[in-house]
Amino acid sequence: MSEEKLYAVKDDEGKYWDFEDRDGFWKLSTASCPTTAEEKDAKDVIYEHGGHIVNLIEEPKKVVLSEKQAEIVDFANSFYLPARYISNNSGEDEELLMNAYVNGYTVAKEKRYLVELDGLVTTDGGKQYLTKKDGKWFACRRMPGMHQDFTDEELNKAPEWAQQLDREEVTDDD
């Protein structure tokens, strides 16, 4: 978060001072400029016209978590003592998960890889790719519905020969 702050002055009726026209309190939707970066200006308005300072802060950024980390935070939401649950289940990620619990989070998309079987082609010259179905690894041209985009974890469980092959990261465009 930046150190810069914005200030608004609000009166007891819920109206905001207009710092542009400096002519009174208005509904937020009608004030030309209801904020100032100068704390002194806001204090001067309070001294002369009343009201109180409203500090405006930036919304904290959501934390990016893995699926496993997100599961911990999700379960903590239903736990009697959420902070204790996170502390007991987070290991070295405790501060990250606490921030996610407080500020919200998004789940990082796990990188996926396509493995071209270099030099191996179909009879019509089509490229072949590492494919897995029903626990078996084989070569197949690129086909929708076939399991051909793999995570690091999946490729680390592949046969040793397949682990040695070059991997190409798959983007959402592919």
Buried (B, 14 or more C-beta within 10 A) or exposed (E): EEEEBBBBBBBEEEBBBBBEEBEEBBEEEEBEEBBBEEEEBBEBBBEEEEBEBBEEEEEEEEBBBEEEBBEBBEEBEEBEEBBEBBBEBBEEBBEBBBBBBEEEBEBEEEEBBBBBBEEEEEEEEEBBBBBBEEEEEEBBBBEEEBEBBBEEEBBEEBEEEBEEBEBEEBEEEE
